[in-house]
Amino acid sequence: MLSVFSAAPLFIILLLLLVPLLPIIAFSTSSDNNDINNNLQKVTTIATTISKEQSNNLIPYINPTHGIKIQYPSDWKLVERGDNGYHMLNVIVEFLQSRQNNYYNPNISASHNSLRLSIQDYNEFEDKQDNNMTSNQLQNIGNHRIGSIGISCPGFDLKSYIRNATLAGNHAYQIGFEYSYLGNNKKATEIWTVKDNKVYLIDYVANEQVYDITIPLVQKMIESFGIAI
């Protein structure tokens, strides 16, 4: 058995061998962390650049029939619809994001990364048999929308409910939620207001990665929305 004194020289030899390697080990760890941070910074920079470029290239969409206007990115595809293609909403126009999903289908709105603008009469959100109806039109629309989305969207998870939003200078309600589609995580926001008994509703839905990058741009689109007097 080695005594304490006989083991000491062996410990000293190992220490002498390891000390020169410590800066290399530390540098290697630091280098790996730097690579990760640099990659994350590059992704963030690219996403920010894309959003800024799109924000600088907003072009107007004007619909004289419905007396509305909104700005949208020039590289997004504009599709005028005028049908009940999304949760029974009367979609007037849809702006398709330039980056779509691998499961994108032009005939299935649930597969789109897009912003939609819908207009319909307020009475379509009324249920005469519902004793819980209130005089608050925005609240009634919210109840109707949450019920409709909850039924049709698997894993529906309401994340936010804002009751002091603004749309086209009018008092508005806005919700944020998540759900799944074909095993993909989706994020969405909806904002609505009522003017002259007409409901104006804007919704944006996208895969979560695309949503997180583009939501600042979408907010600019929402802010640009106007209703003719």
Backbone as numpy.savetxt, mean C-alpha at the origin, in Angstrom:
# Nx Ny Nz CAx CAy CAz Cx Cy Cz
49.05 -35.58 34.00 48.18 -34.39 34.00 49.08 -33.16 34.00
48.69 -32.15 33.19 49.48 -30.92 33.13 49.25 -30.11 34.38
50.31 -29.59 34.95 50.16 -28.71 36.09 49.78 -27.33 35.61
49.38 -26.47 36.53 49.04 -25.09 36.18 50.20 -24.42 35.51
51.46 -24.73 36.02 52.64 -24.05 35.48 53.00 -24.58 34.11
52.75 -25.90 33.87 53.11 -26.46 32.56 52.09 -26.05 31.51
50.83 -25.75 31.94 49.79 -25.36 30.99 49.92 -23.90 30.60
50.55 -23.11 31.43 50.66 -21.67 31.17 51.36 -21.37 29.86
52.52 -21.98 29.56 53.19 -21.68 28.28 52.30 -22.02 27.08
51.51 -23.10 27.17 50.63 -23.47 26.07 49.57 -22.39 25.85
49.02 -21.85 26.94 48.02 -20.79 26.85 48.63 -19.55 26.21
49.88 -19.24 26.60 50.56 -18.06 26.06 50.79 -18.21 24.58
51.17 -19.43 24.14 51.42 -19.68 22.71 50.13 -19.48 21.92
49.01 -20.03 22.43 47.72 -19.87 21.74 47.31 -18.41 21.66
47.56 -17.69 22.75 47.23 -16.27 22.79 48.02 -15.50 21.76
49.33 -15.84 21.65 50.19 -15.16 20.68 49.74 -15.44 19.24
49.19 -16.64 19.01 48.72 -16.99 17.67 47.40 -16.29 17.32
46.53 -16.12 18.33 45.20 -15.57 18.07 45.17 -14.06 17.99
46.01 -13.39 18.77 45.98 -11.93 18.82 46.11 -11.29 17.44
47.06 -11.73 16.60 47.16 -11.11 15.25 45.91 -11.34 14.41
45.14 -12.40 14.72 43.96 -12.70 13.90 42.73 -11.90 14.31
42.72 -11.33 15.51 41.55 -10.62 16.00 41.13 -9.46 15.10
42.06 -8.63 14.62 41.64 -7.55 13.71 41.02 -8.08 12.44
41.54 -9.25 11.96 41.00 -9.82 10.72 39.58 -10.30 10.95
39.35 -11.00 12.10 38.02 -11.48 12.43 37.05 -10.32 12.58
37.49 -9.30 13.30 36.64 -8.12 13.51 36.34 -7.44 12.19
37.34 -7.33 11.32 37.15 -6.69 10.02 36.17 -7.47 9.17
36.28 -8.82 9.25 35.39 -9.67 8.45 33.95 -9.48 8.88
33.71 -9.47 10.22 32.35 -9.27 10.73 31.82 -7.91 10.35
32.69 -6.90 10.53 32.30 -5.54 10.19 32.02 -5.41 8.70
32.83 -6.09 7.88 32.64 -6.04 6.43 31.31 -6.64 6.03
30.93 -7.79 6.65 29.65 -8.42 6.34 28.49 -7.50 6.68
28.57 -6.86 7.86 27.52 -5.94 8.27 27.43 -4.75 7.32
28.59 -4.27 6.89 28.61 -3.14 5.97 27.97 -3.51 4.64
28.24 -4.75 4.18 27.65 -5.21 2.92 26.13 -5.24 3.02
25.62 -5.77 4.15 24.18 -5.83 4.36 23.57 -4.43 4.39
24.23 -3.54 5.15 23.72 -2.17 5.26 23.76 -1.45 3.92
24.84 -1.70 3.16 24.97 -1.06 1.85 23.89 -1.54 0.90
23.59 -2.86 0.94 22.55 -3.41 0.07 21.18 -2.84 0.42
20.90 -2.74 1.73 19.63 -2.18 2.16 19.52 -0.72 1.74
20.64 -0.01 1.86 20.64 1.41 1.48 20.41 1.57 -0.02
20.99 0.65 -0.82 20.81 0.71 -2.26 19.36 0.48 -2.64
18.72 -0.54 -2.00 17.31 -0.84 -2.28 16.45 0.36 -1.93
16.70 0.97 -0.76 15.92 2.12 -0.32 16.11 3.29 -1.27
17.36 3.50 -1.71 17.67 4.59 -2.62 16.96 4.41 -3.96
16.99 3.17 -4.47 16.33 2.89 -5.75 14.83 3.14 -5.64
14.23 2.64 -4.55 12.78 2.81 -4.35 12.43 4.29 -4.24
13.25 5.04 -3.49 13.00 6.47 -3.34 13.13 7.20 -4.67
14.14 6.80 -5.45 14.35 7.42 -6.75 13.17 7.16 -7.68
12.68 5.92 -7.67 11.52 5.57 -8.50 10.33 6.42 -8.11
10.07 6.53 -6.80 8.92 7.29 -6.34 9.05 8.76 -6.73
10.26 9.32 -6.59 10.47 10.72 -6.94 10.28 10.95 -8.44
10.82 10.03 -9.24 10.67 10.16 -10.69 9.21 10.10 -11.09
8.46 9.17 -10.48 7.04 9.06 -10.79 6.28 10.30 -10.33
6.66 10.83 -9.17 5.99 12.02 -8.64 6.21 13.21 -9.55
7.37 13.26 -10.20 7.68 14.37 -11.09 7.05 14.20 -12.46
6.41 13.05 -12.71 5.81 12.78 -14.01 4.32 12.47 -13.88
3.65 13.16 -12.98 2.22 13.00 -12.84 1.51 13.77 -13.95
0.52 13.12 -14.55 -0.25 13.76 -15.60 -1.73 13.74 -15.23
-2.53 14.66 -15.77 -3.93 14.75 -15.34 -4.86 13.80 -16.06
-5.83 13.30 -15.31 -6.97 12.59 -15.88 -8.19 13.42 -15.54
-8.97 13.78 -16.55 -10.16 14.59 -16.36 -11.35 13.87 -16.96
-12.41 13.75 -16.18 -13.63 13.10 -16.64 -14.78 14.10 -16.54
-15.11 14.79 -17.66 -16.17 15.81 -17.62 -17.55 15.23 -17.31
-17.78 13.98 -17.69 -19.09 13.36 -17.44 -19.40 13.31 -15.96
-18.39 12.94 -15.16 -18.59 12.82 -13.72 -18.03 14.03 -12.95
-17.44 14.97 -13.67 -16.93 16.17 -13.03 -15.80 15.91 -12.05
-14.86 15.05 -12.43 -13.76 14.71 -11.54 -12.42 14.86 -12.26
-11.38 14.97 -11.46 -10.03 15.01 -12.00 -9.08 14.42 -10.98
-7.99 13.86 -11.48 -6.96 13.29 -10.61 -5.67 13.19 -11.40
-4.56 13.26 -10.73 -3.27 13.10 -11.40 -2.75 11.68 -11.16
-2.05 11.15 -12.16 -1.51 9.80 -12.03 -0.16 9.71 -12.74
0.68 8.74 -12.37 2.01 8.60 -12.99 1.89 8.28 -14.49
2.74 8.88 -15.28 2.66 8.71 -16.73 2.95 7.29 -17.17
3.64 6.50 -16.33 3.94 5.12 -16.73 2.91 4.11 -16.20
1.85 4.60 -15.54 0.76 3.72 -15.13 -0.27 3.66 -16.25
-0.93 2.53 -16.38 -1.90 2.34 -17.46 -3.29 2.78 -17.01
-3.91 3.65 -17.79 -5.25 4.14 -17.49 -6.28 3.27 -18.19
-7.27 2.79 -17.42 -8.34 1.96 -17.99 -9.67 2.50 -17.49
-10.49 3.03 -18.37 -11.82 3.49 -17.98 -12.76 2.30 -18.00
-13.51 2.11 -16.91 -14.29 0.89 -16.76 -15.79 1.15 -16.74
-16.27 1.80 -15.70 -17.70 2.03 -15.60 -18.48 0.76 -15.33
-17.98 -0.08 -14.40 -18.68 -1.33 -14.06 -18.51 -1.65 -12.59
-19.22 -2.67 -12.15 -19.12 -3.12 -10.76 -18.07 -4.22 -10.65
-16.83 -3.87 -10.94 -15.79 -4.88 -11.03 -14.99 -5.12 -9.78
-15.21 -4.37 -8.70 -14.39 -4.55 -7.51 -15.28 -4.43 -6.28
-15.58 -5.56 -5.66 -16.43 -5.57 -4.46 -17.73 -4.81 -4.71
-18.28 -4.94 -5.91 -19.55 -4.33 -6.27 -19.51 -2.81 -6.29
-18.34 -2.23 -6.43 -18.23 -0.79 -6.57 -18.36 -0.41 -8.04
-18.94 0.75 -8.30 -19.06 1.24 -9.67 -17.76 1.94 -10.05
-16.81 1.16 -10.55 -15.48 1.68 -10.87 -15.54 2.50 -12.16
-15.15 3.76 -12.07 -15.14 4.65 -13.23 -13.83 4.54 -13.99
-12.74 4.54 -13.25 -11.42 4.47 -13.88 -10.45 3.75 -12.95
-9.53 3.03 -13.57 -8.51 2.30 -12.81 -7.14 2.67 -13.37
-6.18 2.87 -12.48 -4.81 3.17 -12.87 -3.93 1.99 -12.46
-3.46 1.24 -13.45 -2.68 0.03 -13.19 -1.22 0.38 -12.96
-0.70 -0.05 -11.83 0.70 0.17 -11.49 1.60 -0.44 -12.56
2.74 0.19 -12.81 3.64 -0.28 -13.87 4.23 -1.65 -13.57
4.35 -2.00 -12.28 4.86 -3.32 -11.90 3.71 -4.17 -11.40
3.40 -5.23 -12.14 2.29 -6.09 -11.78 2.79 -7.42 -11.20
1.86 -8.20 -10.68 2.18 -9.49 -10.08 2.39 -10.55 -11.15
3.06 -11.63 -10.77 3.22 -12.73 -11.72 1.90 -13.45 -11.96
0.88 -13.18 -11.13 -0.43 -13.78 -11.33 -1.43 -12.76 -11.90
-0.92 -11.66 -12.44 -1.78 -10.60 -12.98 -2.68 -11.14 -14.09
-3.95 -10.80 -14.00 -4.93 -11.16 -15.02 -5.80 -9.94 -15.29
-5.80 -9.44 -16.52 -6.56 -8.21 -16.80 -8.04 -8.31 -16.52
-8.56 -9.53 -16.46 -9.99 -9.73 -16.23 -10.35 -9.98 -14.77
-9.34 -10.04 -13.91 -9.59 -10.29 -12.48 -8.99 -9.14 -11.68
-9.85 -8.26 -11.18 -9.36 -7.06 -10.50 -8.56 -7.38 -9.25
-8.86 -8.51 -8.60 -8.15 -8.88 -7.38 -6.66 -9.15 -7.63
-6.30 -9.38 -8.88 -4.90 -9.67 -9.20 -4.10 -8.42 -9.51
-4.74 -7.26 -9.51 -4.08 -6.03 -9.94 -3.35 -5.31 -8.80
-2.25 -4.65 -9.15 -1.68 -3.60 -8.31 -2.20 -2.29 -8.91
-3.19 -1.68 -8.29 -3.81 -0.53 -8.96 -4.57 0.37 -8.00
-4.83 1.58 -8.50 -5.68 2.53 -7.80 -6.97 2.66 -8.60
-8.11 2.57 -7.91 -9.41 2.66 -8.57 -10.21 3.82 -8.01
-10.99 4.43 -8.87 -11.85 5.53 -8.48 -13.29 5.14 -8.81
-14.13 5.13 -7.78 -15.53 4.69 -7.95 -16.48 5.81 -7.56
-17.61 5.85 -8.26 -18.66 6.84 -7.95 -20.01 6.13 -8.02
-20.83 6.32 -6.99 -22.18 5.79 -7.04 -23.09 6.51 -6.06
-24.38 6.31 -6.22 -25.35 6.98 -5.37 -25.23 6.47 -3.94
-25.44 7.38 -2.99 -25.33 6.99 -1.59 -26.36 5.94 -1.22
-27.55 5.98 -1.83 -28.60 5.04 -1.42 -28.22 3.57 -1.69
-27.18 3.36 -2.51 -26.73 1.98 -2.74 -26.01 1.42 -1.52
-25.64 2.29 -0.60 -24.97 1.85 0.63 -25.96 1.75 1.79
-27.22 2.05 1.53 -28.22 1.99 2.57 -28.92 0.63 2.58
-29.18 0.15 3.75 -29.93 -1.09 3.92 -31.14 -0.77 4.78
-32.29 -0.72 4.16 -33.50 -0.30 4.86 -33.87 -1.27 6.00
-33.35 -2.50 5.93 -33.68 -3.49 6.95 -32.73 -3.42 8.15
-31.70 -2.58 8.04 -30.68 -2.52 9.09 -31.08 -1.47 10.13
-31.40 -1.91 11.33 -31.79 -0.99 12.39 -30.61 -0.22 12.97
-29.37 -0.62 12.58 -28.19 0.06 13.10 -27.75 1.22 12.22
-28.51 1.51 11.17 -28.17 2.63 10.29 -28.18 3.93 11.09
-27.24 4.80 10.81 -27.16 6.09 11.49 -27.33 7.21 10.48
-27.39 8.42 10.99 -27.49 9.58 10.10 -26.12 9.96 9.54
-25.08 9.31 10.02 -23.72 9.59 9.56 -23.47 8.80 8.28
-23.50 9.47 7.15 -23.34 8.79 5.87 -21.98 8.11 5.74
-20.92 8.79 6.17 -19.58 8.23 6.04 -19.44 6.96 6.87
-20.04 6.96 8.05 -20.00 5.77 8.91 -20.76 4.62 8.28
-21.92 4.91 7.70 -22.70 3.87 7.05 -21.95 3.25 5.88
-21.27 4.09 5.11 -20.46 3.57 3.99 -19.35 2.68 4.52
-18.71 3.11 5.62 -17.64 2.32 6.22 -18.14 0.96 6.68
-19.31 0.92 7.31 -19.88 -0.36 7.75 -20.12 -1.27 6.56
-20.65 -0.69 5.50 -20.96 -1.46 4.30 -19.68 -2.00 3.67
-18.65 -1.16 3.58 -17.41 -1.55 2.92 -16.68 -2.63 3.72
-16.58 -2.44 5.01 -15.88 -3.42 5.85 -16.58 -4.77 5.79
-17.90 -4.75 5.79 -18.64 -6.00 5.68 -18.40 -6.68 4.34
-18.41 -5.90 3.26 -18.21 -6.45 1.92 -16.80 -7.01 1.74
-15.80 -6.24 2.20 -14.41 -6.67 2.06 -14.14 -7.90 2.92
-14.68 -7.89 4.14 -14.46 -9.01 5.05 -14.97 -10.33 4.50
-16.07 -10.26 3.74 -16.64 -11.47 3.16 -15.81 -11.99 2.00
-15.30 -11.07 1.17 -14.65 -11.48 -0.08 -13.13 -11.60 -0.01
-12.52 -11.10 1.06 -11.06 -11.11 1.15 -10.59 -12.04 2.27
-9.97 -13.18 1.94 -9.47 -14.11 2.96 -8.44 -13.44 3.87
-8.55 -13.70 5.15 -7.59 -13.16 6.11 -7.70 -11.65 6.29
-8.87 -11.09 6.02 -9.06 -9.64 6.15 -8.68 -9.17 7.55
-7.82 -8.14 7.59 -7.34 -7.61 8.86 -7.35 -6.09 8.78
-8.30 -5.47 9.47 -8.41 -4.01 9.48 -7.30 -3.42 10.33
-6.46 -2.60 9.72 -5.29 -2.05 10.41 -5.53 -0.63 10.92
-6.35 0.13 10.23 -6.58 1.52 10.65 -7.95 1.99 10.19
-8.51 2.94 10.95 -9.79 3.53 10.59 -9.71 5.01 10.99
-9.56 5.86 9.99 -9.39 7.30 10.23 -10.70 8.01 9.92
-11.20 8.76 10.89 -12.48 9.44 10.71 -12.35 10.95 10.53
-11.13 11.42 10.38 -10.93 12.87 10.17 -10.06 13.13 8.95
-10.24 12.30 7.92 -9.47 12.48 6.68 -10.16 13.53 5.80
-9.49 13.87 4.70 -10.03 14.84 3.75 -9.85 14.32 2.34
-10.89 14.46 1.52 -10.82 14.07 0.11 -11.50 15.15 -0.72
-10.76 15.74 -1.63 -11.28 16.81 -2.49 -11.86 17.96 -1.66
-11.23 18.23 -0.52 -11.69 19.32 0.35 -12.90 18.99 1.19
-13.35 17.74 1.16 -14.52 17.31 1.92 -14.12 16.35 3.04
-14.93 16.35 4.09 -14.71 15.42 5.19 -14.77 13.99 4.64
-13.83 13.16 5.05 -13.75 11.80 4.52 -13.35 10.82 5.61
-13.65 9.55 5.37 -13.19 8.45 6.22 -12.19 7.63 5.40
-11.25 7.01 6.10 -10.24 6.21 5.39 -9.88 4.98 6.23
-9.76 3.84 5.54 -9.34 2.62 6.23 -8.09 2.05 5.57
-7.32 1.31 6.35 -6.18 0.56 5.84 -6.35 -0.88 6.28
-6.07 -1.82 5.38 -6.27 -3.22 5.74 -5.33 -4.13 4.96
-5.26 -5.38 5.41 -4.45 -6.39 4.75 -5.30 -7.64 4.54
-4.94 -8.44 3.54 -5.61 -9.71 3.30 -4.70 -10.55 2.43
-5.14 -11.72 2.02 -4.32 -12.58 1.18 -5.06 -12.93 -0.10
-4.29 -13.15 -1.16 -4.87 -13.56 -2.43 -3.91 -14.54 -3.08
-4.38 -15.75 -3.32 -3.55 -16.81 -3.89 -2.25 -16.99 -3.11
-2.35 -16.86 -1.79 -1.19 -17.05 -0.93 -0.26 -15.86 -0.87
-0.65 -14.73 -1.46 0.18 -13.53 -1.45 -0.41 -12.50 -0.49
0.46 -11.83 0.26 0.02 -10.80 1.18 -0.27 -9.51 0.43
-1.46 -8.98 0.65 -1.89 -7.75 -0.02 -2.13 -6.67 1.02
-1.85 -5.43 0.64 -2.17 -4.28 1.47 -3.07 -3.34 0.68
-3.92 -2.62 1.41 -4.86 -1.75 0.72 -5.24 -0.56 1.59
-5.67 0.50 0.93 -6.26 1.64 1.61 -7.47 2.09 0.82
-8.50 2.56 1.52 -9.69 3.12 0.88 -10.04 4.42 1.57
-10.41 5.41 0.77 -10.86 6.68 1.32 -12.12 7.09 0.57
-13.11 7.64 1.29 -14.37 8.00 0.64 -14.96 9.26 1.25
-15.74 9.95 0.43 -16.46 11.13 0.87 -17.81 11.15 0.16
-18.71 12.03 0.63 -20.03 12.18 0.01 -20.24 13.63 -0.35
-20.70 13.84 -1.59 -21.02 15.20 -2.04 -22.27 15.14 -2.91
-23.28 15.92 -2.54 -24.55 15.93 -3.27 -25.12 14.51 -3.42
-25.01 13.76 -2.34 -25.54 12.38 -2.27 -24.84 11.40 -3.21
-23.67 11.79 -3.69 -22.83 10.90 -4.49 -21.64 10.47 -3.64
-21.31 9.19 -3.68 -20.17 8.66 -2.95 -18.97 8.60 -3.89
-17.88 9.23 -3.49 -16.63 9.20 -4.24 -15.64 8.38 -3.41
-15.20 7.29 -3.97 -14.34 6.36 -3.23 -13.09 6.03 -4.04
-11.94 6.16 -3.41 -10.66 5.80 -4.03 -10.05 4.66 -3.23
-9.65 3.60 -3.91 -8.97 2.51 -3.21 -7.68 2.16 -3.95
-6.69 1.78 -3.18 -5.41 1.33 -3.74 -5.06 -0.01 -3.12
-4.77 -1.00 -3.97 -4.44 -2.35 -3.53 -3.19 -2.81 -4.25
-2.27 -3.46 -3.52 -1.05 -3.97 -4.14 -0.42 -5.03 -3.24
0.45 -5.84 -3.83 1.26 -6.74 -3.01 2.04 -5.91 -2.00
2.27 -6.46 -0.82 2.79 -5.65 0.28 4.11 -4.95 -0.04
5.03 -5.61 -0.79 6.30 -4.97 -1.11 6.09 -3.76 -2.01
5.25 -3.93 -3.02 4.96 -2.82 -3.94 4.21 -1.71 -3.20
3.28 -2.10 -2.35 2.49 -1.12 -1.60 3.38 -0.22 -0.76
4.30 -0.82 -0.01 5.14 -0.05 0.89 6.00 0.97 0.13
6.41 0.63 -1.08 7.25 1.53 -1.87 6.42 2.66 -2.49
5.22 2.32 -2.93 4.43 3.27 -3.73 3.40 4.08 -2.96
3.15 3.77 -1.69 2.09 4.47 -0.97 2.33 5.99 -0.87
3.57 6.48 -0.75 3.74 7.95 -0.76 3.27 8.58 -2.07
3.53 7.89 -3.18 3.09 8.37 -4.49 1.56 8.32 -4.58
0.97 7.25 -4.08 -0.48 7.11 -4.10 -1.14 8.23 -3.28
-0.51 8.60 -2.19 -1.04 9.68 -1.37 -1.08 10.98 -2.16
-0.08 11.22 -3.00 -0.07 12.41 -3.86 -1.23 12.36 -4.85
-1.48 11.17 -5.38 -2.61 11.00 -6.31 -3.92 11.34 -5.61
-4.09 10.81 -4.40 -5.32 11.06 -3.64 -5.48 12.54 -3.36
-4.37 13.19 -3.00 -4.43 14.62 -2.70 -4.77 15.46 -3.92
-4.47 14.94 -5.11 -4.73 15.68 -6.35 -6.18 15.55 -6.81
-6.94 14.64 -6.20 -8.31 14.38 -6.64 -9.20 15.60 -6.40
-10.02 15.93 -7.41 -10.92 17.06 -7.29 -12.29 16.75 -7.85
-13.31 17.40 -7.27 -14.69 17.25 -7.73 -15.18 18.62 -8.17
-15.73 18.68 -9.39 -16.25 19.97 -9.91 -17.46 20.41 -9.10
-17.57 21.71 -8.87 -18.70 22.26 -8.11 -19.94 22.30 -9.00
